[in-house]
């Protein structure tokens, strides 16, 4: 059997997601013999860039600059991270299923080491930069910015991959995006062992994770529980990763190509894409003026699961549907997807750097011109930093992964 290669460049953020630029090669066996998932690098980049937009406008508003925070397009950071969770669950689950099918054995040790080599170097570099070096430099030059926490207050949370607790306890800060990395690391910690020890009950495990999250969420909503527990529950989006895993499980065991399924027909594609566009671009207006869209976009628990289900559909349709009406296979987007982990991880530092150096000059420009200049600086800066990090830092550790690719 052919070995899966798409985790050579694993997503972080889904730090565990990946794809290659080669086309998807579908065989007669279809599901258990997929070589590559095409188009996912582009989706990775767009998801990362939505997070960039979200935080950029949030910070511009915080510093009293002209901003576009009122528009839905610039408030999709949380939605984008949920997509990363779905994509991570999909690819990791498919990898484990393929590994189990090919060798009837899963090495948990090798799985952990490969995740460590992909995720930890950049993660801990950001912890050092954002929690130690940058605060020290800011204090040294007398800049007015103050960290909402001290290093001693949060280092335990970062080391044990619970940065979501830092967000809950201290609010917005330079390392805010790291919370999703912690959630995924906790997920990885148990997912591979479950596949190894309970391989005959994988579907039951996936469905149990989804069902448990639904039940607990219903209880929290029903009794209006609003405390640290409810915030942690919201951060631990294991249901999104499990639903991504469910999509992978279905695809892996499917014999016919998905283009033959009605779920991926032209009418369904048009509906799903329109739903996503409306959700991303104008949900604020629609929910204020339509009870139908209010039900679709704002119904507690149900709306979240609907969105996750459409994300699963989008991943499968993009990568495997020969009749997909929108294709994302593009060398430029593929390149941006390859560095999307860095884009996600570095963007807060780049945003603060731009505002620190150019805030007064940007404020002297008109609202439209200042926004254009700001995003030119931000997009160019974050891509450059991420590319440099990839070739000068991350690739050193990625090359070591080949030793654990048997």
C-alpha positions in Angstrom: 0.0 0.0 0.0 1.0 3.6 -0.6 2.2 5.5 2.4 0.6 8.8 3.3 2.9 11.7 2.7 0.7 14.6 3.4 1.9 14.9 7.1 5.4 15.7 6.0 4.2 19.3 6.2 1.8 19.1 9.0 -0.6 21.8 10.0 -0.2 23.3 13.3 -3.6 24.9 13.9 -4.5 23.1 12.9 -0.8 22.5 13.4 -1.6 19.0 12.3 -3.1 19.7 8.9 -1.3 19.5 5.6 -1.4 18.9 1.9 0.9 18.7 -1.1 0.8 20.5 -4.4 0.3 17.2 -6.3 -3.1 16.3 -7.4 -5.3 13.9 -5.6 -4.8 10.4 -6.9 -8.0 8.3 -6.5 -8.0 4.6 -7.1 -10.8 2.1 -7.5 -10.6 1.4 -3.8 -11.0 5.2 -3.2 -11.2 5.9 0.5 -8.4 3.8 1.8 -6.0 4.6 -1.0 -5.9 8.4 -1.2 -2.4 9.8 -1.7 -2.9 13.5 -1.3 -5.6 15.9 -0.3 -5.4 18.8 -2.8 -6.6 22.4 -2.2 -6.3 22.3 1.6 -3.2 24.5 1.7 -5.3 27.3 0.3 -8.0 26.8 2.9 -5.3 26.8 5.6 -4.0 30.1 4.5 -7.4 31.8 4.2 -8.3 30.5 7.7 -5.0 31.9 9.1 -5.6 35.2 7.3 -9.1 35.5 8.8 -7.5 35.3 12.2 -5.0 38.0 11.2 -7.9 40.3 10.1 -9.7 39.7 13.3 -6.8 40.6 15.6 -5.6 43.4 13.4 -8.9 45.3 13.7 -9.3 44.4 17.3 -5.9 46.0 18.1 -6.5 49.0 15.8 -9.7 49.6 17.8 -7.9 49.2 21.1 -5.4 52.0 20.1 -8.1 54.4 18.9 -7.2 54.0 15.3 -9.7 53.9 12.4 -11.0 50.3 12.2 -13.4 48.0 10.5 -14.4 45.9 13.6 -18.1 46.5 13.1 -18.1 44.4 9.8 -18.5 40.6 10.0 -15.5 40.0 7.6 -13.2 41.2 10.4 -14.7 39.1 13.1 -14.1 35.6 11.8 -11.1 34.6 13.9 -13.0 32.2 16.2 -14.7 30.6 13.2 -11.4 30.2 11.4 -9.8 28.5 14.4 -12.8 26.1 14.5 -12.1 25.3 10.9 -8.5 24.5 11.9 -9.7 22.1 14.5 -11.9 20.3 12.0 -9.1 20.1 9.5 -6.7 18.8 12.1 -9.1 16.1 13.2 -9.8 15.1 9.6 -6.2 14.7 8.6 -4.9 13.2 11.8 -7.7 10.6 11.9 -7.2 9.7 8.3 -3.4 9.3 8.8 -4.0 7.0 11.8 -6.6 4.9 9.9 -4.3 4.6 6.9 -1.4 3.6 9.2 -3.5 1.0 10.9 -4.7 -0.3 7.6 -1.3 -0.6 6.0 0.7 -2.0 9.0 -1.9 -3.0 11.6 0.2 -1.1 14.1 0.4 2.4 15.4 3.5 3.7 17.1 2.3 6.2 19.7 5.9 7.1 20.4 6.7 8.0 16.8 3.4 9.9 16.5 4.3 12.0 19.6 7.8 12.7 18.4 6.6 13.8 14.9 4.0 16.1 16.5 6.7 17.5 18.9 9.1 18.3 16.0 6.4 20.1 14.1 4.7 22.0 16.8 6.9 22.6 19.8 9.9 24.5 18.3 7.8 27.4 17.0 5.3 27.2 20.0 8.1 27.6 22.6 9.9 30.2 20.5 6.8 32.3 20.6 6.4 31.8 24.4 10.0 33.0 24.8 9.5 36.0 22.5 6.0 37.0 23.7 6.4 36.3 27.4 10.0 37.3 28.0 11.9 39.1 25.3 9.3 41.5 24.0 8.1 42.6 27.4 11.8 43.2 28.4 12.5 45.2 25.3 9.3 47.2 25.6 10.2 48.1 29.2 13.7 49.0 28.3 12.8 51.6 25.7 10.0 53.0 27.9 7.1 52.1 25.7 3.7 52.5 27.4 2.5 48.9 26.7 2.1 46.7 29.7 1.7 42.9 29.7 -1.5 41.9 31.5 0.5 39.1 33.4 3.9 38.3 34.7 6.0 35.5 33.3 5.8 33.6 36.6 2.0 33.8 36.5 1.6 32.0 33.1 4.7 29.9 32.4 3.0 26.8 33.9 0.0 27.1 31.6 2.2 27.4 28.5 4.5 24.5 29.4 1.6 22.2 30.0 -0.3 23.4 26.9 -3.1 25.2 28.6 -2.6 28.7 27.1 -6.4 29.0 26.9 -6.3 29.5 30.6 -4.1 32.5 30.1 -6.7 34.0 27.8 -9.5 33.2 30.3 -7.7 34.7 33.3 -5.9 37.7 31.7 -7.8 38.6 28.5 -6.2 39.8 25.3 -2.4 39.6 25.0 0.5 39.1 22.6 0.3 35.3 22.8 -3.4 35.0 22.5 -3.4 32.8 19.4 -1.5 30.0 21.2 -4.6 28.8 22.9 -5.6 26.7 20.0 -2.2 25.0 19.9 -2.7 23.9 23.5 -6.2 22.5 22.7 -4.8 20.5 19.8 -1.9 19.1 21.8 -4.3 17.9 24.5 -6.3 16.2 21.7 -3.2 14.5 20.2 -2.2 13.3 23.6 -5.2 10.9 23.8 -6.2 10.4 20.1 -3.3 8.1 19.0 -3.4 5.9 22.1 -7.2 5.4 21.6 -6.5 4.3 18.0 -3.9 1.9 19.1 -5.7 0.3 22.1 -9.3 0.5 20.9 -8.9 0.2 17.2 -12.1 -1.9 16.8 -14.2 0.9 18.4 -13.0 4.0 16.6 -16.4 5.0 15.3 -17.9 4.6 18.8 -15.1 6.8 20.2 -15.6 9.5 17.7 -19.4 9.6 18.2 -19.0 9.5 22.0 -16.8 12.6 21.9 -19.4 14.4 19.9 -22.3 13.2 22.0 -20.6 14.1 25.3 -19.8 17.6 24.1 -23.4 18.1 23.1 -24.8 16.9 26.4 -22.4 18.9 28.5 -23.1 22.0 26.4 -26.9 21.6 26.7 -26.5 21.4 30.5 -24.3 24.5 30.6 -26.8 26.4 28.4 -29.9 25.1 30.2 -28.7 26.2 33.6 -27.0 29.3 32.4 -23.6 28.3 33.8 -21.2 31.2 33.3 -17.9 30.5 35.0 -14.4 29.2 34.3 -15.8 25.8 33.6 -18.0 27.1 30.8 -15.2 29.1 29.3 -12.9 26.1 29.3 -15.6 24.0 27.8 -15.9 26.5 25.0 -12.2 26.5 24.4 -11.8 22.7 24.3 -13.4 22.2 20.9 -12.8 18.4 20.8 -16.2 18.0 19.1 -14.9 19.9 16.0 -11.8 17.6 15.8 -14.0 14.6 16.4 -16.4 15.6 13.6 -13.4 16.1 11.3 -12.4 12.6 12.3 -15.9 11.4 11.5 -15.5 12.8 8.0 -12.2 11.0 7.6 -13.7 7.8 8.9 -16.5 7.9 6.4 -14.2 8.8 3.5 -11.7 6.1 4.5 -14.4 3.4 4.3 -16.1 4.7 1.2 -15.6 2.7 -2.0 -17.2 5.1 -4.5 -15.9 8.6 -5.3 -17.8 11.4 -3.6 -18.7 13.0 -6.9 -21.3 10.3 -7.2 -22.9 11.4 -3.9 -25.8 13.8 -3.8 -24.2 15.6 -0.9 -21.6 16.9 -3.3 -23.9 17.7 -6.2 -24.1 21.1 -7.8 -27.2 22.3 -5.9 -25.7 21.3 -2.6 -22.3 22.9 -3.5 -24.1 26.2 -4.3 -26.1 26.1 -1.0 -23.1 25.3 1.2 -20.8 27.9 -0.4 -23.5 30.6 -0.2 -24.1 29.7 3.4 -20.4 30.1 4.2 -20.1 33.4 2.3 -23.2 34.9 4.1 -21.8 33.7 7.4 -18.4 35.2 6.8 -19.4 38.4 5.1 -22.7 39.7 6.3 -24.1 37.6 9.2 -24.4 40.7 11.4 -26.8 42.4 9.1 -28.7 39.2 8.3 -29.2 38.2 12.0 -30.5 41.6 12.8 -33.1 41.6 10.0 -34.1 38.0 9.5 -35.3 35.4 12.0 -34.4 32.7 9.6 -30.8 33.7 9.5 -30.9 34.3 13.2 -31.9 30.7 13.7 -29.2 29.5 11.3 -26.3 31.6 12.7 -27.2 32.1 16.4 -29.1 29.1 17.7 -27.0 27.9 20.7 -25.1 24.6 20.1 -27.0 23.8 16.9 -25.6 26.6 14.9 -22.1 25.7 15.9 -22.5 22.1 14.9 -24.1 23.1 11.6 -21.0 25.2 10.8 -18.7 22.4 11.8 -20.6 20.0 9.6 -20.3 22.4 6.6 -16.5 22.7 7.3 -16.2 18.9 7.1 -18.1 19.1 3.8 -15.9 21.9 2.5 -12.7 19.9 3.3 -14.0 16.8 1.5 -15.5 18.7 -1.4 -12.4 20.8 -2.0 -9.9 17.9 -1.8 -11.8 15.0 -3.3 -14.7 16.1 -5.5 -13.7 16.0 -9.2 -16.8 18.1 -9.9 -16.1 20.8 -7.4 -17.2 24.2 -8.7 -14.5 26.1 -6.8 -10.9 24.8 -6.8 -8.1 26.0 -4.7 -5.2 24.3 -6.3 -2.8 27.2 -6.9 1.0 27.3 -6.4 0.8 30.7 -4.7 -1.9 29.7 -2.3 0.0 26.4 -1.8 3.1 28.4 -0.8 1.1 30.6 1.6 -0.5 27.5 3.1 2.9 26.0 3.7 3.8 28.9 5.9 0.4 29.3 7.5 1.5 28.0 10.8 4.0 30.9 11.0 1.3 33.4 9.8 -0.9 32.3 12.6 1.8 32.3 15.3 3.7 35.5 14.4 0.9 37.9 13.3 0.2 39.5 16.7 3.8 40.5 17.1 3.8 41.9 13.6 0.6 43.9 14.2 2.0 45.4 17.4 5.2 46.2 15.7 3.5 48.1 12.9 1.3 50.0 15.3 4.3 50.9 17.5 6.3 52.2 14.5 3.7 53.7 12.3 0.6 54.6 14.4 1.1 58.4 14.2 1.8 58.3 10.5 -1.2 56.1 9.8 -3.5 58.3 11.8 -2.5 61.2 9.6 -3.8 59.4 6.5 -7.4 59.2 5.5 -9.4 56.2 6.7 -9.3 54.3 3.4 -5.6 55.1 2.7 -4.5 54.2 6.2 -6.3 50.9 6.0 -4.7 50.1 2.7 -1.2 51.0 3.9 -1.7 49.2 7.2 -2.7 45.9 5.4 0.1 46.2 2.9 2.6 46.5 5.7 0.9 43.7 7.7 0.5 41.2 4.9 4.0 41.7 3.6 5.5 41.7 7.0 3.8 38.5 8.3 4.5 36.6 5.1 8.1 37.6 5.2 8.6 36.7 8.8 6.8 33.4 8.4 8.8 32.4 5.3 12.0 33.3 7.1 11.0 31.3 10.1 10.1 28.3 7.9 13.3 28.0 6.0 15.7 29.1 8.8 14.1 27.6 11.8 11.1 25.2 11.4 12.6 23.2 8.5 15.5 22.1 10.6 13.1 20.3 12.9 10.9 19.1 10.1 13.8 17.3 8.4 14.3 15.3 11.6 10.7 13.9 11.2 11.9 11.6 8.4 13.7 9.5 11.1 10.3 8.7 12.5 8.4 8.1 9.2 8.6 4.3 9.1 
